[in-house]
Structure formats: structure tokens, C-alpha cells
Amino acid sequence: MTYKEFYIWLEGYLYGKLENEHIDIVPIVEKMGQVKEDKVVNIQKPMNIPIPVNPFKFEDDDLGKPPKIVM
């Protein structure tokens, strides 16, 4: 049983029981023991993506500096 099948079963098991104060969890625990992990995992290797260069960054601008006082 896969995780997807387990959650489908769990939804059916809990249908109409959520209003009850006591829900028997023994069947849930037993089903959880039957769940096997999926062996197919699609994990891609991280790609080296270059960082874009900002063409509008100027090193010699006066932005962010206090104003010059000219007399």
C-alpha cells in the first residue's frame, strides 16, 4: 500500500466519524504498518544558475551619500 492509497483509505475510514468524541485508532495504526515507501523518487540535481549582473549599478554615483554643500 502506498501513502496515497493509505490516505484514501483513511478518508473513507474517518468519513462520518469526526463528530464522535472517541475514534478507534487501532485500525489506523495497523494500516500505517502496511504502508511502504515509494521507491520512485524524482529528485533532480541542483543546477548551477549564474547570478545576473545588474547593468544599472554605478560605482561612482552619489546616491546614498549626504548632499554636497556648494558656496
KOLGU-4560 file (N, C-alpha, C; in nm, 3 decimals, padded with zeros to 5 digits):
<recs>
<n_xx: 00.085 n_yy: -00.117 n_zz: 00.000 ca_xx: 00.000 ca_yy: 00.000 ca_zz: 00.000 c_xx: 00.089 c_yy: 00.123 c_zz: 00.000 mol: A seq: 1 type: MET>
<n_xx: 00.058 n_yy: 00.218 n_zz: -00.086 ca_xx: 00.134 ca_yy: 00.342 ca_zz: -00.092 c_xx: 00.070 c_yy: 00.445 c_zz: 00.001 mol: A seq: 2 type: THR>
<n_xx: 00.141 n_yy: 00.556 n_zz: 00.019 ca_xx: 00.087 ca_yy: 00.663 ca_zz: 00.103 c_xx: -00.044 c_yy: 00.716 c_zz: 00.047 mol: A seq: 3 type: TYR>
<n_xx: -00.051 n_yy: 00.730 n_zz: -00.086 ca_xx: -00.172 ca_yy: 00.781 ca_zz: -00.148 c_xx: -00.290 c_yy: 00.687 c_zz: -00.119 mol: A seq: 4 type: LYS>
<n_xx: -00.269 n_yy: 00.556 n_zz: -00.132 ca_xx: -00.375 ca_yy: 00.460 ca_zz: -00.102 c_xx: -00.415 c_yy: 00.465 c_zz: 00.044 mol: A seq: 5 type: GLU>
<n_xx: -00.316 n_yy: 00.485 n_zz: 00.133 ca_xx: -00.345 ca_yy: 00.495 ca_zz: 00.276 c_xx: -00.434 c_yy: 00.615 c_zz: 00.305 mol: A seq: 6 type: PHE>
<n_xx: -00.402 n_yy: 00.730 n_zz: 00.246 ca_xx: -00.481 ca_yy: 00.850 ca_zz: 00.274 c_xx: -00.622 c_yy: 00.837 c_zz: 00.217 mol: A seq: 7 type: TYR>
<n_xx: -00.637 n_yy: 00.769 n_zz: 00.106 ca_xx: -00.771 ca_yy: 00.744 ca_zz: 00.052 c_xx: -00.849 c_yy: 00.655 c_zz: 00.148 mol: A seq: 8 type: ILE>
<n_xx: -00.783 n_yy: 00.549 n_zz: 00.199 ca_xx: -00.848 ca_yy: 00.460 ca_zz: 00.296 c_xx: -00.883 c_yy: 00.537 c_zz: 00.423 mol: A seq: 9 type: TRP>
<n_xx: -00.790 n_yy: 00.621 n_zz: 00.471 ca_xx: -00.812 ca_yy: 00.696 ca_zz: 00.594 c_xx: -00.930 c_yy: 00.792 c_zz: 00.579 mol: A seq: 10 type: LEU>
<n_xx: -00.942 n_yy: 00.857 n_zz: 00.464 ca_xx: -01.055 ca_yy: 00.946 ca_zz: 00.441 c_xx: -01.186 c_yy: 00.869 c_zz: 00.450 mol: A seq: 11 type: GLU>
<n_xx: -01.189 n_yy: 00.749 n_zz: 00.391 ca_xx: -01.310 ca_yy: 00.667 ca_zz: 00.397 c_xx: -01.338 c_yy: 00.618 c_zz: 00.539 mol: A seq: 12 type: GLY>
<n_xx: -01.232 n_yy: 00.584 n_zz: 00.612 ca_xx: -01.249 ca_yy: 00.535 ca_zz: 00.749 c_xx: -01.304 c_yy: 00.644 c_zz: 00.841 mol: A seq: 13 type: TYR>
<n_xx: -01.255 n_yy: 00.766 n_zz: 00.822 ca_xx: -01.297 ca_yy: 00.875 ca_zz: 00.911 c_xx: -01.427 c_yy: 00.942 c_zz: 00.867 mol: A seq: 14 type: LEU>
<n_xx: -01.478 n_yy: 00.907 n_zz: 00.750 ca_xx: -01.600 ca_yy: 00.970 ca_zz: 00.700 c_xx: -01.716 c_yy: 00.944 c_zz: 00.796 mol: A seq: 15 type: TYR>
<n_xx: -01.774 n_yy: 01.051 n_zz: 00.847 ca_xx: -01.886 ca_yy: 01.040 ca_zz: 00.938 c_xx: -01.848 c_yy: 01.014 c_zz: 01.082 mol: A seq: 16 type: GLY>
<n_xx: -01.720 n_yy: 00.994 n_zz: 01.111 ca_xx: -01.678 ca_yy: 00.964 ca_zz: 01.248 c_xx: -01.617 c_yy: 01.085 c_zz: 01.318 mol: A seq: 17 type: LYS>
<n_xx: -01.591 n_yy: 01.192 n_zz: 01.249 ca_xx: -01.522 ca_yy: 01.305 ca_zz: 01.309 c_xx: -01.606 c_yy: 01.377 c_zz: 01.413 mol: A seq: 18 type: LEU>
<n_xx: -01.738 n_yy: 01.357 n_zz: 01.408 ca_xx: -01.823 ca_yy: 01.420 ca_zz: 01.508 c_xx: -01.817 c_yy: 01.344 c_zz: 01.641 mol: A seq: 19 type: GLU>
<n_xx: -01.776 n_yy: 01.218 n_zz: 01.638 ca_xx: -01.769 ca_yy: 01.137 ca_zz: 01.760 c_xx: -01.655 c_yy: 01.185 c_zz: 01.849 mol: A seq: 20 type: ASN>
<n_xx: -01.673 n_yy: 01.169 n_zz: 01.979 ca_xx: -01.567 ca_yy: 01.206 ca_zz: 02.073 c_xx: -01.456 c_yy: 01.102 c_zz: 02.074 mol: A seq: 21 type: GLU>
<n_xx: -01.491 n_yy: 00.976 n_zz: 02.051 ca_xx: -01.392 ca_yy: 00.868 ca_zz: 02.056 c_xx: -01.387 c_yy: 00.797 c_zz: 01.922 mol: A seq: 22 type: HIS>
<n_xx: -01.269 n_yy: 00.795 n_zz: 01.862 ca_xx: -01.247 ca_yy: 00.724 ca_zz: 01.736 c_xx: -01.144 c_yy: 00.617 c_zz: 01.762 mol: A seq: 23 type: ILE>
<n_xx: -01.176 n_yy: 00.493 n_zz: 01.725 ca_xx: -01.083 ca_yy: 00.381 ca_zz: 01.744 c_xx: -00.967 c_yy: 00.397 c_zz: 01.648 mol: A seq: 24 type: ASP>
<n_xx: -00.843 n_yy: 00.414 n_zz: 01.702 ca_xx: -00.728 ca_yy: 00.436 ca_zz: 01.617 c_xx: -00.650 c_yy: 00.307 c_zz: 01.586 mol: A seq: 25 type: ILE>
<n_xx: -00.691 n_yy: 00.194 n_zz: 01.644 ca_xx: -00.620 ca_yy: 00.069 ca_zz: 01.621 c_xx: -00.618 c_yy: 00.034 c_zz: 01.471 mol: A seq: 26 type: VAL>
<n_xx: -00.731 n_yy: 00.042 n_zz: 01.398 ca_xx: -00.724 ca_yy: 00.013 ca_zz: 01.254 c_xx: -00.632 c_yy: 00.109 c_zz: 01.178 mol: A seq: 27 type: PRO>
<n_xx: -00.626 n_yy: 00.232 n_zz: 01.221 ca_xx: -00.539 ca_yy: 00.329 ca_zz: 01.155 c_xx: -00.393 c_yy: 00.290 c_zz: 01.174 mol: A seq: 28 type: ILE>
<n_xx: -00.356 n_yy: 00.253 n_zz: 01.295 ca_xx: -00.218 ca_yy: 00.213 ca_zz: 01.323 c_xx: -00.182 c_yy: 00.086 c_zz: 01.247 mol: A seq: 29 type: VAL>
<n_xx: -00.275 n_yy: -00.008 n_zz: 01.237 ca_xx: -00.248 ca_yy: -00.130 ca_zz: 01.162 c_xx: -00.227 c_yy: -00.101 c_zz: 01.014 mol: A seq: 30 type: GLU>
<n_xx: -00.307 n_yy: -00.013 n_zz: 00.957 ca_xx: -00.290 ca_yy: 00.023 ca_zz: 00.816 c_xx: -00.159 c_yy: 00.098 c_zz: 00.794 mol: A seq: 31 type: LYS>
<n_xx: -00.120 n_yy: 00.181 n_zz: 00.890 ca_xx: 00.006 ca_yy: 00.254 ca_zz: 00.877 c_xx: 00.123 c_yy: 00.157 c_zz: 00.868 mol: A seq: 32 type: MET>
<n_xx: 00.113 n_yy: 00.043 n_zz: 00.934 ca_xx: 00.218 ca_yy: -00.058 ca_zz: 00.926 c_xx: 00.227 c_yy: -00.122 c_zz: 00.789 mol: A seq: 33 type: GLY>
<n_xx: 00.122 n_yy: -00.116 n_zz: 00.711 ca_xx: 00.121 ca_yy: -00.176 ca_zz: 00.578 c_xx: 00.174 c_yy: -00.082 c_zz: 00.470 mol: A seq: 34 type: GLN>
<n_xx: 00.194 n_yy: 00.043 n_zz: 00.505 ca_xx: 00.238 ca_yy: 00.142 ca_zz: 00.406 c_xx: 00.385 c_yy: 00.122 c_zz: 00.377 mol: A seq: 35 type: VAL>
<n_xx: 00.418 n_yy: 00.114 n_zz: 00.252 ca_xx: 00.557 ca_yy: 00.102 ca_zz: 00.207 c_xx: 00.592 c_yy: 00.230 c_zz: 00.132 mol: A seq: 36 type: LYS>
<n_xx: 00.717 n_yy: 00.272 n_zz: 00.145 ca_xx: 00.760 ca_yy: 00.393 ca_zz: 00.076 c_xx: 00.771 c_yy: 00.366 c_zz: -00.073 mol: A seq: 37 type: GLU>
<n_xx: 00.739 n_yy: 00.466 n_zz: -00.150 ca_xx: 00.756 ca_yy: 00.457 ca_zz: -00.294 c_xx: 00.905 c_yy: 00.462 c_zz: -00.326 mol: A seq: 38 type: ASP>
<n_xx: 00.949 n_yy: 00.372 n_zz: -00.410 ca_xx: 01.091 ca_yy: 00.368 ca_zz: -00.446 c_xx: 01.124 c_yy: 00.468 c_zz: -00.556 mol: A seq: 39 type: LYS>
<n_xx: 01.024 n_yy: 00.512 n_zz: -00.629 ca_xx: 01.046 ca_yy: 00.605 ca_zz: -00.739 c_xx: 01.042 c_yy: 00.746 c_zz: -00.682 mol: A seq: 40 type: VAL>
<n_xx: 01.157 n_yy: 00.809 n_zz: -00.677 ca_xx: 01.167 ca_yy: 00.946 ca_zz: -00.628 c_xx: 01.234 c_yy: 01.028 c_zz: -00.736 mol: A seq: 41 type: VAL>
<n_xx: 01.170 n_yy: 01.133 n_zz: -00.778 ca_xx: 01.222 ca_yy: 01.216 ca_zz: -00.885 c_xx: 01.291 c_yy: 01.338 c_zz: -00.824 mol: A seq: 42 type: ASN>
<n_xx: 01.418 n_yy: 01.321 n_zz: -00.792 ca_xx: 01.495 ca_yy: 01.431 ca_zz: -00.734 c_xx: 01.601 c_yy: 01.469 c_zz: -00.836 mol: A seq: 43 type: ILE>
<n_xx: 01.600 n_yy: 01.593 n_zz: -00.877 ca_xx: 01.698 ca_yy: 01.639 ca_zz: -00.974 c_xx: 01.816 c_yy: 01.700 c_zz: -00.900 mol: A seq: 44 type: GLN>
<n_xx: 01.931 n_yy: 01.691 n_zz: -00.963 ca_xx: 02.050 ca_yy: 01.752 ca_zz: -00.905 c_xx: 02.036 c_yy: 01.903 c_zz: -00.913 mol: A seq: 45 type: LYS>
<n_xx: 02.086 n_yy: 01.975 n_zz: -00.813 ca_xx: 02.077 ca_yy: 02.121 ca_zz: -00.820 c_xx: 02.160 c_yy: 02.173 c_zz: -00.937 mol: A seq: 46 type: PRO>
<n_xx: 02.105 n_yy: 02.270 n_zz: -01.005 ca_xx: 02.174 ca_yy: 02.326 ca_zz: -01.121 c_xx: 02.248 c_yy: 02.453 c_zz: -01.080 mol: A seq: 47 type: MET>
<n_xx: 02.364 n_yy: 02.473 n_zz: -01.138 ca_xx: 02.438 ca_yy: 02.596 ca_zz: -01.114 c_xx: 02.385 c_yy: 02.702 c_zz: -01.209 mol: A seq: 48 type: ASN>
<n_xx: 02.308 n_yy: 02.794 n_zz: -01.155 ca_xx: 02.248 ca_yy: 02.901 ca_zz: -01.234 c_xx: 02.329 c_yy: 03.028 c_zz: -01.207 mol: A seq: 49 type: ILE>
<n_xx: 02.381 n_yy: 03.091 n_zz: -01.312 ca_xx: 02.460 ca_yy: 03.213 ca_zz: -01.289 c_xx: 02.374 c_yy: 03.326 c_zz: -01.235 mol: A seq: 50 type: PRO>
<n_xx: 02.433 n_yy: 03.407 n_zz: -01.152 ca_xx: 02.364 ca_yy: 03.522 ca_zz: -01.095 c_xx: 02.369 c_yy: 03.635 c_zz: -01.198 mol: A seq: 51 type: ILE>
<n_xx: 02.254 n_yy: 03.693 n_zz: -01.231 ca_xx: 02.256 ca_yy: 03.800 ca_zz: -01.332 c_xx: 02.328 c_yy: 03.924 c_zz: -01.280 mol: A seq: 52 type: PRO>
<n_xx: 02.392 n_yy: 03.992 n_zz: -01.371 ca_xx: 02.466 ca_yy: 04.114 ca_zz: -01.339 c_xx: 02.373 c_yy: 04.233 c_zz: -01.360 mol: A seq: 53 type: VAL>
<n_xx: 02.372 n_yy: 04.325 n_zz: -01.265 ca_xx: 02.290 ca_yy: 04.444 ca_zz: -01.276 c_xx: 02.363 c_yy: 04.547 c_zz: -01.363 mol: A seq: 54 type: ASN>
<n_xx: 02.314 n_yy: 04.575 n_zz: -01.484 ca_xx: 02.386 ca_yy: 04.669 ca_zz: -01.571 c_xx: 02.367 c_yy: 04.815 c_zz: -01.528 mol: A seq: 55 type: PRO>
<n_xx: 02.278 n_yy: 04.841 n_zz: -01.434 ca_xx: 02.249 ca_yy: 04.978 ca_zz: -01.393 c_xx: 02.319 c_yy: 05.017 c_zz: -01.263 mol: A seq: 56 type: PHE>
<n_xx: 02.404 n_yy: 04.933 n_zz: -01.210 ca_xx: 02.474 ca_yy: 04.965 ca_zz: -01.086 c_xx: 02.600 c_yy: 05.045 c_zz: -01.120 mol: A seq: 57 type: LYS>
<n_xx: 02.607 n_yy: 05.166 n_zz: -01.068 ca_xx: 02.720 ca_yy: 05.252 ca_zz: -01.093 c_xx: 02.800 c_yy: 05.267 c_zz: -00.964 mol: A seq: 58 type: PHE>
<n_xx: 02.928 n_yy: 05.254 n_zz: -00.975 ca_xx: 03.014 ca_yy: 05.265 ca_zz: -00.857 c_xx: 03.042 c_yy: 05.410 c_zz: -00.819 mol: A seq: 59 type: GLU>
<n_xx: 03.036 n_yy: 05.502 n_zz: -00.916 ca_xx: 03.076 ca_yy: 05.640 ca_zz: -00.890 c_xx: 02.958 c_yy: 05.734 c_zz: -00.869 mol: A seq: 60 type: ASP>
<n_xx: 02.840 n_yy: 05.682 n_zz: -00.837 ca_xx: 02.727 ca_yy: 05.773 ca_zz: -00.818 c_xx: 02.724 c_yy: 05.825 c_zz: -00.675 mol: A seq: 61 type: ASP>
<n_xx: 02.649 n_yy: 05.932 n_zz: -00.654 ca_xx: 02.639 ca_yy: 05.995 ca_zz: -00.523 c_xx: 02.516 c_yy: 05.953 c_zz: -00.448 mol: A seq: 62 type: ASP>
<n_xx: 02.444 n_yy: 05.852 n_zz: -00.495 ca_xx: 02.324 ca_yy: 05.810 ca_zz: -00.427 c_xx: 02.356 c_yy: 05.751 c_zz: -00.290 mol: A seq: 63 type: LEU>
<n_xx: 02.282 n_yy: 05.791 n_zz: -00.191 ca_xx: 02.303 ca_yy: 05.739 ca_zz: -00.058 c_xx: 02.404 c_yy: 05.818 c_zz: 00.023 mol: A seq: 64 type: GLY>
<n_xx: 02.466 n_yy: 05.916 n_zz: -00.037 ca_xx: 02.565 ca_yy: 05.998 ca_zz: 00.034 c_xx: 02.499 c_yy: 06.133 c_zz: 00.069 mol: A seq: 65 type: LYS>
<n_xx: 02.546 n_yy: 06.201 n_zz: 00.173 ca_xx: 02.488 ca_yy: 06.331 ca_zz: 00.205 c_xx: 02.515 c_yy: 06.432 c_zz: 00.093 mol: A seq: 66 type: PRO>
<n_xx: 02.425 n_yy: 06.529 n_zz: 00.078 ca_xx: 02.443 ca_yy: 06.627 ca_zz: -00.031 c_xx: 02.570 c_yy: 06.712 c_zz: -00.010 mol: A seq: 67 type: PRO>
<n_xx: 02.629 n_yy: 06.750 n_zz: -00.122 ca_xx: 02.747 ca_yy: 06.836 ca_zz: -00.116 c_xx: 02.701 c_yy: 06.981 c_zz: -00.102 mol: A seq: 68 type: LYS>
<n_xx: 02.769 n_yy: 07.055 n_zz: -00.018 ca_xx: 02.735 ca_yy: 07.195 ca_zz: 00.002 c_xx: 02.830 c_yy: 07.277 c_zz: -00.087 mol: A seq: 69 type: ILE>
<n_xx: 02.771 n_yy: 07.351 n_zz: -00.178 ca_xx: 02.849 ca_yy: 07.431 ca_zz: -00.271 c_xx: 02.820 c_yy: 07.578 c_zz: -00.243 mol: A seq: 70 type: VAL>
<n_xx: 02.925 n_yy: 07.661 n_zz: -00.225 ca_xx: 02.906 ca_yy: 07.804 ca_zz: -00.199 c_xx: 02.966 c_yy: 07.885 c_zz: -00.309 mol: A seq: 71 type: MET>
</recs>
